[in-house]
């Protein structure tokens, strides 16, 4: 009986964390959608709306395995699952990995 209550308590405590991760991911995907940058995936360029939609689809597929926003950034939103190549982001003349760019966006989102 104690085990049953313990499992219930653990389940209840895990819910807010999952909800928080989903909220964090939604914020980051919205930042992608609002970005003026070009996204490069497997050598092809995509606008911000296409990039946001692609990342959203990957999120829906992987969300049960994502424990926090850092896992989302590094394992879901930063590289191709098929080729293993990192996604790139080009803003003006600057091109960086999407992982570095998304980490910058996330740091900005966390600031009050």
VMD Tcl script that draws the C-alpha trace (Angstrom):
set ca {
  {0.00 0.00 0.00}
  {2.83 2.41 0.84}
  {4.40 1.67 -2.52}
  {1.17 2.66 -4.28}
  {1.11 6.02 -2.51}
  {4.79 6.57 -3.22}
  {4.24 5.95 -6.94}
  {1.27 8.31 -6.93}
  {3.31 11.01 -5.18}
  {6.20 10.63 -7.63}
  {3.77 10.87 -10.55}
  {2.19 14.03 -9.16}
  {5.56 15.64 -8.53}
  {6.72 14.84 -12.07}
  {3.75 16.58 -13.72}
  {4.84 20.18 -13.11}
  {8.32 19.43 -14.45}
  {6.86 18.05 -17.67}
  {4.53 21.02 -17.98}
  {7.44 23.40 -17.38}
  {9.53 21.75 -20.08}
  {6.63 22.04 -22.52}
  {6.21 25.73 -21.66}
  {9.95 26.31 -22.09}
  {9.94 24.55 -25.47}
  {6.91 26.57 -26.60}
  {8.73 29.80 -25.70}
  {11.82 28.74 -27.63}
  {9.86 27.62 -30.70}
  {8.01 30.94 -30.70}
  {11.39 32.72 -30.64}
  {12.45 30.65 -33.66}
  {9.24 31.60 -35.48}
  {9.83 35.31 -34.79}
  {13.51 35.28 -35.77}
  {14.73 37.06 -38.91}
  {17.40 34.37 -39.34}
  {17.75 31.65 -41.96}
  {17.96 28.04 -40.82}
  {20.15 25.56 -42.62}
  {19.25 21.91 -42.29}
  {21.20 19.27 -44.24}
  {22.44 21.93 -46.64}
  {19.00 23.41 -47.38}
  {17.88 26.88 -46.26}
  {14.55 27.40 -44.49}
  {12.75 30.49 -43.24}
  {11.82 30.92 -39.60}
  {8.28 29.56 -39.99}
  {9.50 26.39 -41.70}
  {12.20 25.95 -39.07}
  {9.74 26.43 -36.20}
  {7.34 23.90 -37.72}
  {10.12 21.35 -38.20}
  {11.32 21.75 -34.62}
  {7.72 21.57 -33.36}
  {7.23 18.25 -35.17}
  {10.45 16.88 -33.69}
  {9.32 18.04 -30.25}
  {6.00 16.23 -30.53}
  {7.81 13.06 -31.53}
  {10.46 13.26 -28.77}
  {8.74 15.00 -25.86}
  {8.33 11.87 -23.75}
  {12.13 11.52 -23.70}
  {13.00 15.17 -22.99}
  {13.69 15.93 -19.34}
  {14.58 19.62 -19.63}
  {15.19 22.48 -22.03}
  {18.91 21.70 -22.37}
  {18.14 18.18 -23.59}
  {15.62 19.66 -26.02}
  {18.20 22.11 -27.38}
  {21.10 19.68 -27.66}
  {19.30 16.51 -28.75}
  {16.15 17.62 -30.59}
  {16.52 21.14 -31.96}
  {20.19 21.23 -32.93}
  {20.89 18.40 -35.31}
  {19.43 16.02 -37.84}
  {18.47 12.66 -36.42}
  {19.07 11.10 -39.84}
  {22.37 12.59 -40.95}
  {23.72 13.61 -37.52}
  {24.73 16.97 -39.01}
  {24.23 20.05 -36.85}
  {21.66 22.60 -37.93}
  {23.08 26.02 -38.67}
  {21.57 29.48 -38.29}
  {22.56 32.44 -40.42}
  {21.74 35.89 -39.08}
  {23.05 38.57 -41.39}
  {26.62 37.60 -42.22}
  {27.08 35.48 -39.10}
  {26.56 31.74 -39.21}
  {26.61 29.61 -36.04}
  {25.29 26.26 -34.93}
  {21.66 26.22 -33.94}
  {22.71 24.80 -30.58}
  {24.78 27.90 -29.79}
  {22.06 30.18 -31.12}
  {19.25 28.44 -29.22}
  {21.28 28.58 -26.01}
  {21.66 32.34 -26.54}
  {17.92 32.69 -27.12}
  {17.16 30.66 -24.02}
  {19.47 32.78 -21.88}
  {17.69 35.90 -23.14}
  {14.28 34.37 -22.40}
  {15.30 33.55 -18.83}
  {16.28 37.15 -18.07}
  {13.53 39.26 -16.48}
}
mol new
graphics top color blue
foreach p $ca { graphics top sphere $p radius 0.5 }
foreach p [lrange $ca 0 end-1] q [lrange $ca 1 end] { graphics top cylinder $p $q radius 0.2 }
display resetview
